[in-house]
């Protein structure tokens, strides 16, 4: 049987928790941070769960 390979781009962006949930980072935290408030930047720093519709293709990209 062929060895399954992990998509490296997906492994850098997503983390799988113990309950098989997938965590991701928020967007809009890369640049142009002077105009954003401290409250907005703090909320963008937190990780959140991926929606259930998006989790199936991500799990195929991360077999292990």
N, C-alpha and C positions, 0 to 999 in steps of 0.2 A: 504494500500500500504506500501511496505517496505521502511524504512527510508534509504536514500542514505548516505553513509559514505565517508568521505574524506580520501584519502590515506595520512597519516601523513608524509611519506617520501617525497611525491610530494609537500605538502604544505610548507615544510621547504626549498625546492630547488627552487620553482617557485613562482612568483608574477604576478597577473593579473592586467593590467592597466585599466583605465576607458574605453578605446576603445576595450576591450577584447583581447588585445595583451598579450603575455606571456613573461616575462623577466626571464633571467637566468644569472648566473655568468660564467666567463671564467674558463676553466680548467688550470692546471699547475701553480697554485698560492699557493699550500699548503705547499710545502717544496722545498729544493734545490734552495733557492732564492739567494745565494751568487754569483752564476755563471751567473745569469740573469742580464741584464742591467736595469738601472733605467727606461729607456724608455719602455722596455718590461713589467716590473712590473706595471708601471702606466697604460698601456693599458689593462693588464690582470685584473686590479681592476675594470674596468668599466662593467656595466651590458649591455647585448645585447638582442635582440629579438630572440625568438626561431623560427626556420624555420617553414614554413607552413606545411611541411610534418610531423613534429614532434608535432605540436600543437594539432591535433585531439585527440591522446591518452592522452595527458596531460589534456585536458579539461574534458575528462571522469573521470580522477582521482580527479579533483577538481570541484565537482558539485556546490559548493556554493561560 
